[in-house]
Amino acid sequence: MPYEGSKLSPAIPDNVTIWTWLFETTHTSPGVKPSGGFRDASTDQFLSFDDIRRLAVRLSNILYHKYGLRAGDGICVFASNTIWYPVTMFAAVRLGVVFTGSSPEYGPDEAGYIMKASRAKLVFADQGSLKAVAQGFDRERIVLLEPARSQLQDFGTLPSVKGLLEEGDVGGAVAPFTIPRGSKNDQICAYLSFTSGTTSRPKGVMISHKNVIAQILQMKSLGRQDLPRVLLGVLPLFHITGLVQILQLPIVLDQEVVLMPKFDMKGMMDTIAKYKCDELWLVPPLLIRLVNDPIAAGHDLPLVKQFNTGAAPLAQEIVDKLAKRFPHIAIRQAWGMTESTSALTLTPPVLQTYENAHTVGAVVPETVLKIVDPDTGKEVKEGDSGEIWAKGPQVTMGYLDNPSATSETFDQEGFLHTGDIGSMLPNGLLLVQDRLKEMIKVKGVGVAPAELEDLLLGHPLVVDVAVIGIPDPYSGELPKAFVVLSEKAKPEPQTARELQEFVRQKKSRSKWLGGGVEFVDQVPKSASGKILRRMLRDQERARAKSSTVRSRL
């Protein structure tokens, strides 16, 4: 049976752009003056949302006249979190220029691919990404997001956003982009967001104006009455959560967003206390650090009202530790992906308890979920597990220049095939168990890596863990754990045997760690906190190939 969210009233507008809807529409109550904005935690500089609007208008005029940007063109930004990020982003949106945010940690090949695939005509970078970006792009078309803090060797003098804004007028005022006659806002791409490829290059997800407006309205409809006022922005802004939940939703909610350029535990604790942050977006790896890192041990976060999390399963053992440390903080789970402009499900305020934190919330408004047998495509009965398919106004336009991948992921009925395995509980909350493509097949039995990871995270010697399947001639695959040990544990065979026995005592035979235990310094993860199991699988394949070659010599 399909699982449907409620209806939104009024309906989602289909004839306005993100710019018009965010900045030329009143979102606060009559007589209430907006007070929100973006603050830089490292400099204390603050730009109100009105400042953002004013600066973005000015920058859009400069981009139009000085750099010749027009609606449909593309720009890329490779930068850490900064208050100049939203200024640049909204300047592009105002012109109808397609904005692509990417990781500042990309090397030359990765950055070059993104710039080419997105058809960028102008690139913004910070000092950390400049070298990689400049190897694949015309230096005359590169702008620094912030002024250089020191002399740029080999680059000379490059313009910065702030420097451009301080220059004199370069031309007349440019009107904002509007939806062309005969078109609707779900047909026009506003953002490109590149997803990590598992077997190929990253794919550019086309996010429409309507996708973003719909997601903001969906999130707003499920907000709590005592709305948090100060949101911590430590997650990267180029990720879909940063793009929507940190850069745009707070404008409608009139929140202050405190941006941190990068995560470090002491810096985060100090920032939360200094600015009295009462809402935190933290992916599971950061929540794991929060309950395990000695630096955070003395902080009980008395002013925080709400944890927001998602992107990866949250182990029950971590939930239990959070509940013990922070019983006063509500926990809200969200589940979705770049292809759904962030959230398909969200925990409603009355259910934001640690007892429900193992689930990912209820279906958001205007959205339909189906849970199907991945082999037949037929719906399973309530409570049974299957692949989750989703349909709604936040489901994106598809992949840029990739019709085959688009047709594989988005079907003709408009359903997004998420690739996640889950089931619906009787209380209407969704339980997500694992990725379809990451299930380990042991003698034909499906084993979810997340289930074993959750179990191992409850062992006192384990700080972090990832589980994959490795080939086995008898069983097909066997689970293998890559474990980050606590400081008091020793990476020796006895410790590995102890962890294997721990699993053996608590799980059925197919879930035993027959592939062994390997100790690592860290588990590879994406910017959003998802475990990059493909990197571990590639590592194992390379080892197996090397071993085969040696045996032949």
VMD Tcl script that draws the C-alpha trace (Angstrom):
set ca {
  {0.00 0.00 0.00}
  {1.22 3.55 -0.66}
  {2.08 5.76 2.32}
  {1.05 9.37 1.80}
  {1.92 12.62 3.55}
  {-0.61 15.36 4.29}
  {-1.59 18.18 1.94}
  {-0.03 21.63 2.07}
  {-2.21 24.73 2.20}
  {-1.75 27.00 0.39}
  {-0.43 24.98 -2.52}
  {3.19 25.12 -3.65}
  {3.54 28.00 -6.15}
  {4.56 26.93 -9.66}
  {5.18 30.32 -11.27}
  {7.88 31.95 -9.11}
  {11.63 31.60 -8.80}
  {13.51 30.84 -5.60}
  {14.75 34.45 -5.51}
  {11.30 35.97 -5.82}
  {9.81 33.58 -3.30}
  {12.58 34.01 -0.70}
  {13.38 37.70 -0.99}
  {10.33 39.37 -2.50}
  {7.77 37.60 -0.33}
  {7.09 38.28 3.36}
  {7.61 35.22 5.55}
  {7.38 36.75 9.04}
  {4.14 37.61 10.81}
  {2.63 41.09 10.23}
  {4.47 43.73 12.25}
  {7.44 41.46 12.99}
  {10.76 42.73 11.67}
  {13.08 39.93 10.46}
  {16.21 39.57 12.59}
  {17.91 36.50 11.12}
  {21.04 36.23 9.05}
  {24.40 34.49 8.65}
  {27.26 34.88 11.13}
  {30.86 33.78 10.63}
  {31.96 31.97 13.79}
  {35.64 32.62 13.07}
  {35.35 36.41 12.58}
  {32.01 37.23 14.25}
  {30.96 39.11 11.10}
  {27.18 39.13 10.60}
  {25.12 39.66 7.46}
  {21.36 39.96 7.95}
  {19.09 38.40 5.35}
  {18.39 41.92 4.13}
  {22.17 42.43 3.76}
  {22.34 39.17 1.82}
  {19.55 40.34 -0.50}
  {21.14 43.75 -1.05}
  {24.63 42.37 -1.69}
  {23.33 39.60 -3.94}
  {21.49 42.17 -6.08}
  {24.68 44.18 -6.45}
  {26.82 41.12 -7.19}
  {24.30 39.84 -9.76}
  {24.63 43.16 -11.63}
  {28.42 42.72 -11.63}
  {28.18 39.13 -12.86}
  {25.87 40.26 -15.64}
  {27.86 43.25 -16.87}
  {31.49 42.39 -16.01}
  {31.43 38.64 -16.65}
  {28.58 38.37 -19.15}
  {26.56 35.77 -17.24}
  {23.03 35.10 -18.46}
  {20.14 32.85 -17.44}
  {21.02 29.21 -18.09}
  {24.78 29.73 -17.72}
  {26.60 27.96 -14.90}
  {28.96 28.88 -12.07}
  {30.84 26.66 -9.61}
  {31.93 27.36 -6.05}
  {34.69 25.37 -4.33}
  {34.83 26.71 -0.78}
  {34.47 26.04 2.91}
  {31.59 27.60 4.80}
  {31.62 31.40 4.77}
  {29.03 34.20 4.87}
  {30.06 35.11 1.30}
  {28.80 31.75 0.08}
  {25.08 32.70 0.25}
  {25.82 36.12 -1.28}
  {27.37 34.41 -4.31}
  {24.76 31.69 -4.51}
  {21.77 34.04 -4.42}
  {23.41 36.40 -6.93}
  {23.47 33.47 -9.35}
  {19.90 32.44 -8.52}
  {18.68 35.98 -9.09}
  {20.06 35.90 -12.64}
  {18.73 32.42 -13.40}
  {22.34 31.18 -13.50}
  {22.69 27.52 -12.46}
  {24.73 27.26 -9.25}
  {26.98 24.29 -8.43}
  {28.62 23.96 -5.02}
  {31.49 21.48 -4.69}
  {34.02 20.28 -2.16}
  {37.02 22.55 -1.54}
  {39.05 19.40 -0.94}
  {38.78 18.18 -4.52}
  {42.03 17.63 -6.40}
  {42.68 18.95 -9.93}
  {41.05 15.99 -11.72}
  {37.90 16.02 -9.58}
  {37.52 19.79 -9.73}
  {38.21 19.79 -13.45}
  {35.50 17.21 -14.05}
  {32.90 19.17 -12.07}
  {33.73 22.45 -13.82}
  {33.46 20.82 -17.25}
  {30.35 18.75 -16.50}
  {28.50 21.75 -15.04}
  {29.47 23.95 -18.03}
  {30.81 26.59 -15.67}
  {31.54 30.00 -17.17}
  {32.85 31.43 -13.90}
  {34.36 29.75 -10.84}
  {34.59 30.95 -7.23}
  {37.20 29.40 -4.96}
  {38.76 29.81 -1.55}
  {42.51 29.76 -0.99}
  {42.49 26.08 -0.12}
  {40.92 25.03 -3.43}
  {42.52 27.64 -5.69}
  {45.49 25.55 -6.83}
  {43.30 22.63 -7.92}
  {40.75 24.87 -9.62}
  {43.35 26.93 -11.49}
  {44.85 23.84 -13.13}
  {41.67 23.31 -15.11}
  {40.14 26.75 -15.60}
  {40.95 30.14 -17.12}
  {42.44 32.26 -14.33}
  {40.73 35.32 -15.75}
  {37.42 33.64 -14.86}
  {38.27 32.75 -11.24}
  {37.07 34.84 -8.30}
  {38.05 34.37 -4.66}
  {35.09 33.96 -2.34}
  {37.00 35.90 0.33}
  {40.00 38.25 -0.01}
  {43.35 36.47 0.11}
  {44.76 36.27 3.63}
  {48.32 36.18 2.27}
  {50.24 36.66 -0.97}
  {49.08 34.25 -3.64}
  {52.22 32.77 -5.14}
  {51.92 31.93 -8.86}
  {48.50 33.55 -9.09}
  {49.12 37.28 -8.87}
  {46.15 39.37 -7.84}
  {42.73 37.74 -8.13}
  {39.43 39.55 -7.56}
  {37.29 38.62 -4.57}
  {33.56 38.85 -3.99}
  {34.09 41.53 -1.37}
  {36.47 43.43 -3.67}
  {34.00 43.32 -6.56}
  {31.24 44.63 -4.33}
  {33.42 47.55 -3.27}
  {34.08 48.61 -6.87}
  {31.99 51.27 -8.55}
  {28.90 50.51 -10.62}
  {29.66 48.59 -13.81}
  {26.30 49.03 -15.53}
  {22.60 49.57 -15.05}
  {20.35 47.61 -12.72}
  {19.47 44.13 -13.97}
  {15.96 42.78 -13.38}
  {15.72 39.40 -11.64}
  {15.10 36.28 -13.72}
  {11.45 35.27 -13.97}
  {9.77 32.07 -15.14}
  {9.27 32.35 -18.92}
  {5.73 32.49 -20.24}
  {4.39 29.01 -20.87}
  {6.84 27.39 -18.43}
  {6.62 26.38 -14.76}
  {9.22 26.44 -12.05}
  {9.58 22.65 -11.96}
  {11.00 22.79 -15.50}
  {13.89 25.17 -14.76}
  {17.10 24.06 -13.07}
  {18.34 26.30 -10.25}
  {21.12 24.14 -8.79}
  {23.36 21.29 -9.81}
  {24.52 18.99 -7.04}
  {26.92 16.19 -7.90}
  {26.41 12.85 -6.18}
  {29.24 10.45 -5.52}
  {29.42 7.75 -8.17}
  {29.79 4.15 -6.98}
  {30.83 2.71 -10.33}
  {31.20 5.85 -12.45}
  {31.87 9.57 -12.35}
  {29.65 11.74 -10.10}
  {26.28 12.57 -11.63}
  {24.91 16.11 -11.70}
  {21.46 16.18 -10.09}
  {19.28 18.93 -11.58}
  {17.35 20.69 -8.80}
  {14.50 22.92 -9.92}
  {13.14 26.11 -8.40}
  {9.99 24.24 -7.38}
  {11.99 21.42 -5.76}
  {13.56 23.86 -3.30}
  {10.39 25.86 -2.58}
  {8.48 22.61 -1.99}
  {11.12 21.22 0.39}
  {11.19 24.43 2.43}
  {7.40 24.40 2.78}
  {7.46 20.71 3.72}
  {10.06 21.30 6.41}
  {8.30 24.39 7.73}
  {4.99 22.52 8.05}
  {6.59 19.97 10.39}
  {8.47 22.49 12.54}
  {7.99 22.85 16.27}
  {6.03 25.75 17.79}
  {8.90 26.93 20.00}
  {11.16 27.39 17.00}
  {14.91 27.36 17.73}
  {16.44 30.76 17.02}
  {20.16 30.03 16.41}
  {21.20 27.23 14.07}
  {24.74 25.83 13.98}
  {25.99 25.55 10.40}
  {28.94 23.17 10.62}
  {27.91 20.79 7.81}
  {29.37 21.66 4.39}
  {27.20 24.08 2.42}
  {27.85 22.28 -0.86}
  {26.00 19.19 0.42}
  {22.24 19.01 -0.14}
  {21.57 19.48 3.60}
  {23.68 22.62 3.60}
  {22.16 23.89 0.36}
  {18.56 23.64 1.57}
  {18.38 23.28 5.35}
  {21.20 25.68 6.28}
  {21.29 28.20 3.43}
  {17.60 28.61 2.55}
  {15.11 27.25 5.11}
  {16.39 29.62 7.86}
  {15.44 32.64 5.70}
  {11.80 31.57 5.83}
  {12.06 30.71 9.55}
  {14.00 33.92 10.31}
  {16.78 32.13 12.19}
  {20.37 33.16 12.78}
  {22.82 30.72 11.19}
  {26.29 30.49 12.71}
  {28.68 29.16 10.07}
  {31.85 27.26 10.94}
  {34.41 26.89 8.12}
  {35.36 23.40 9.26}
  {34.52 20.96 12.02}
  {36.67 20.54 15.08}
  {35.18 19.41 18.38}
  {36.59 22.15 20.62}
  {35.68 24.82 18.09}
  {32.16 23.46 17.80}
  {31.65 23.31 21.56}
  {32.96 26.86 21.97}
  {30.75 28.14 19.12}
  {27.61 26.52 20.53}
  {28.26 28.13 23.91}
  {29.34 31.55 22.61}
  {26.40 32.07 20.26}
  {23.84 30.09 22.29}
  {23.02 27.77 19.42}
  {19.80 25.92 20.18}
  {19.52 23.79 17.02}
  {22.26 21.55 15.64}
  {22.42 19.76 12.28}
  {24.88 16.91 12.92}
  {25.35 13.83 10.75}
  {25.77 10.50 12.64}
  {29.60 10.55 12.63}
  {29.52 13.89 14.46}
  {26.99 12.57 16.97}
  {29.27 9.58 17.52}
  {32.14 11.99 18.17}
  {29.92 14.02 20.50}
  {29.32 11.08 22.85}
  {32.82 9.58 22.60}
  {35.24 12.51 22.30}
  {36.84 13.48 25.65}
  {36.80 17.15 24.54}
  {32.99 17.08 24.55}
  {32.70 15.18 27.82}
  {32.26 18.27 29.98}
  {29.53 19.85 27.86}
  {25.87 19.02 28.49}
  {24.55 21.63 25.99}
  {21.87 23.10 28.28}
  {20.55 25.61 25.72}
  {20.21 23.18 22.80}
  {16.60 22.26 22.01}
  {17.00 20.00 19.01}
  {19.40 17.66 17.25}
  {18.76 17.20 13.52}
  {20.40 14.22 11.88}
  {20.18 12.03 8.82}
  {22.28 10.89 5.82}
  {23.18 7.57 7.48}
  {21.65 5.16 10.03}
  {22.10 6.09 13.69}
  {23.12 3.10 15.76}
  {20.93 2.24 18.75}
  {24.01 2.19 20.96}
  {24.71 5.81 20.01}
  {21.06 6.74 20.57}
  {21.28 5.28 24.08}
  {24.41 7.31 24.84}
  {22.77 10.50 23.53}
  {19.69 9.87 25.65}
  {21.81 9.46 28.76}
  {23.99 12.53 28.09}
  {21.36 14.89 26.66}
  {17.90 13.87 27.91}
  {16.59 17.45 27.48}
  {17.33 17.60 23.73}
  {14.76 16.48 21.16}
  {16.14 14.43 18.27}
  {14.72 14.81 14.77}
  {15.59 12.34 12.05}
  {15.33 13.15 8.35}
  {15.79 10.78 5.44}
  {16.28 11.56 1.80}
  {19.02 12.23 -0.71}
  {20.26 14.73 -3.24}
  {17.76 13.35 -5.75}
  {14.90 14.31 -3.40}
  {16.24 17.79 -2.52}
  {16.92 16.48 1.00}
  {14.01 15.11 3.05}
  {11.35 12.58 2.09}
  {10.59 11.79 5.72}
  {10.94 13.82 8.91}
  {10.17 13.18 12.57}
  {7.14 15.28 13.64}
  {7.62 17.38 16.82}
  {5.53 15.14 19.09}
  {7.59 12.09 18.12}
  {11.07 13.62 18.45}
  {12.11 11.27 21.24}
  {15.08 8.94 21.64}
  {12.64 6.02 21.57}
  {11.90 6.89 17.94}
  {15.44 7.84 16.91}
  {16.07 4.47 15.27}
  {13.48 5.47 12.65}
  {13.74 8.26 10.06}
  {10.38 9.93 10.61}
  {7.03 10.17 8.86}
  {6.31 10.93 5.21}
  {6.49 14.70 4.59}
  {3.51 16.52 3.01}
  {2.61 16.08 -0.68}
  {4.80 12.95 -0.82}
  {3.99 9.30 -1.55}
  {6.20 6.34 -0.60}
  {5.92 2.78 -1.84}
  {7.89 -0.17 -0.49}
  {8.43 -2.78 -3.18}
  {10.10 -6.11 -3.75}
  {13.31 -5.06 -5.56}
  {13.14 -8.13 -7.81}
  {9.50 -7.82 -8.92}
  {8.68 -4.13 -8.36}
  {5.47 -5.17 -6.58}
  {4.51 -3.59 -3.26}
  {5.12 -5.63 -0.14}
  {2.67 -5.85 2.74}
  {2.90 -3.42 5.64}
  {5.82 -4.21 7.95}
  {7.79 -6.14 5.33}
  {11.07 -4.82 4.00}
  {11.68 -3.71 0.43}
  {13.16 -0.96 -1.70}
  {11.65 2.46 -0.98}
  {10.26 4.42 -3.94}
  {9.22 8.05 -3.53}
  {7.17 10.61 -5.45}
  {6.64 14.28 -4.61}
  {7.33 17.87 -5.64}
  {10.81 17.71 -4.09}
  {11.87 14.81 -6.35}
  {14.36 16.34 -8.77}
  {14.50 16.68 -12.55}
  {17.03 13.89 -13.18}
  {20.72 13.79 -14.04}
  {22.33 16.33 -16.36}
  {23.33 14.83 -19.73}
  {22.72 11.30 -18.47}
  {19.39 9.95 -19.76}
  {20.27 6.30 -19.06}
  {21.01 6.94 -15.37}
  {17.90 9.13 -15.15}
  {15.65 6.39 -16.55}
  {17.18 3.84 -14.17}
  {16.51 5.98 -11.10}
  {13.33 7.92 -11.97}
  {10.52 5.83 -13.47}
  {7.79 6.95 -15.88}
  {5.26 7.36 -13.07}
  {7.53 9.90 -11.37}
  {8.79 7.62 -8.60}
  {12.37 7.92 -7.44}
  {13.91 4.50 -6.84}
  {15.95 5.35 -3.77}
  {18.02 2.18 -3.53}
  {17.36 2.10 0.23}
  {15.83 -0.92 1.93}
  {13.25 -0.22 4.62}
  {9.88 -0.94 6.15}
  {6.97 1.08 7.53}
  {6.13 0.65 11.21}
  {2.52 0.60 12.45}
  {2.94 4.10 13.94}
  {3.68 5.58 10.50}
  {7.43 5.96 11.03}
  {9.84 4.63 8.42}
  {12.66 2.29 9.31}
  {15.60 2.36 6.86}
  {17.83 -0.68 7.11}
  {20.51 -0.35 4.46}
  {21.40 0.36 0.84}
  {20.14 -2.19 -1.67}
  {23.49 -2.36 -3.45}
  {25.42 -2.71 -0.19}
  {23.59 -5.75 1.18}
  {25.95 -8.67 1.80}
  {24.76 -12.00 0.39}
  {25.90 -14.90 2.59}
  {24.71 -18.19 1.06}
  {21.84 -16.23 -0.45}
  {20.87 -14.57 2.84}
  {20.88 -10.76 2.85}
  {22.96 -9.21 5.63}
  {22.74 -5.45 6.26}
  {26.15 -3.91 7.02}
  {24.49 -1.23 9.17}
  {23.08 -3.87 11.50}
  {26.55 -5.20 12.29}
  {28.00 -1.70 12.49}
  {25.33 -0.73 15.03}
  {26.15 -3.78 17.12}
  {29.91 -3.22 17.06}
  {29.55 0.45 17.99}
  {28.10 -0.78 21.26}
  {31.35 -2.56 22.16}
  {33.51 -0.49 24.55}
  {36.66 -1.02 22.43}
  {35.10 0.32 19.19}
  {35.05 4.01 18.25}
  {33.98 3.64 14.62}
  {33.40 0.79 12.17}
  {32.46 -0.12 8.62}
  {31.37 -3.54 7.39}
  {31.52 -4.85 3.82}
  {31.15 -8.19 2.12}
  {34.26 -9.86 0.72}
  {34.19 -12.70 -1.84}
  {34.18 -16.27 -0.53}
  {34.13 -19.37 -2.77}
  {31.84 -21.31 -0.43}
  {29.43 -18.65 0.92}
  {29.49 -16.13 -1.93}
  {30.35 -13.32 0.48}
  {31.36 -12.99 4.12}
  {31.12 -9.91 6.37}
  {34.38 -8.16 7.20}
  {34.69 -5.32 9.73}
  {37.08 -2.37 9.49}
  {37.39 -1.09 13.06}
  {38.73 2.10 14.62}
  {39.72 1.16 18.17}
  {39.52 3.26 21.31}
  {42.77 4.52 22.81}
  {42.79 1.82 25.50}
  {42.46 -1.06 23.01}
  {45.39 -2.82 21.36}
  {45.26 -3.70 17.63}
  {46.23 -7.32 18.11}
  {44.76 -10.73 17.13}
  {43.20 -11.22 20.56}
  {41.19 -8.01 20.15}
  {39.96 -9.14 16.72}
  {38.89 -12.49 18.17}
  {37.08 -10.72 21.00}
  {35.05 -8.65 18.52}
  {34.26 -11.69 16.38}
  {33.05 -13.55 19.44}
  {30.98 -10.54 20.48}
  {29.12 -10.72 17.17}
  {28.86 -14.52 17.31}
  {27.12 -14.35 20.66}
  {24.50 -11.87 19.48}
  {23.80 -12.61 15.80}
  {22.86 -15.54 13.59}
  {25.54 -17.48 11.75}
  {25.19 -15.62 8.41}
  {26.08 -12.37 10.24}
  {29.25 -13.61 11.89}
  {32.44 -11.80 10.87}
  {33.74 -14.68 8.76}
  {35.68 -12.21 6.61}
  {37.68 -11.11 9.63}
  {38.43 -7.86 11.43}
  {40.91 -5.25 10.24}
  {42.03 -2.32 12.38}
  {42.20 1.07 10.64}
  {42.96 4.64 11.66}
  {39.72 5.97 10.21}
  {36.66 4.87 8.25}
  {36.36 6.57 4.84}
  {33.27 8.79 4.73}
  {31.67 11.34 2.45}
  {31.13 14.98 3.41}
  {27.61 14.08 4.52}
  {28.88 11.33 6.83}
  {27.97 8.31 4.72}
  {30.40 5.42 4.92}
  {32.24 5.01 1.60}
  {32.14 1.23 1.55}
  {33.07 1.21 -2.14}
  {36.54 2.48 -1.18}
  {36.97 -0.46 1.17}
  {35.66 -2.88 -1.47}
  {38.07 -1.41 -4.04}
  {40.90 -1.84 -1.53}
  {39.98 -5.49 -1.00}
  {39.76 -6.15 -4.74}
  {43.19 -4.58 -5.27}
  {44.64 -6.79 -2.55}
  {43.05 -9.90 -4.04}
  {44.38 -9.02 -7.50}
  {47.86 -8.37 -6.12}
  {47.77 -11.67 -4.26}
  {46.77 -13.51 -7.43}
  {49.60 -11.92 -9.38}
  {52.15 -12.85 -6.70}
  {50.92 -16.45 -6.62}
  {51.54 -16.73 -10.37}
  {55.12 -15.46 -10.16}
}
mol new
graphics top color blue
foreach p $ca { graphics top sphere $p radius 0.5 }
foreach p [lrange $ca 0 end-1] q [lrange $ca 1 end] { graphics top cylinder $p $q radius 0.2 }
display resetview
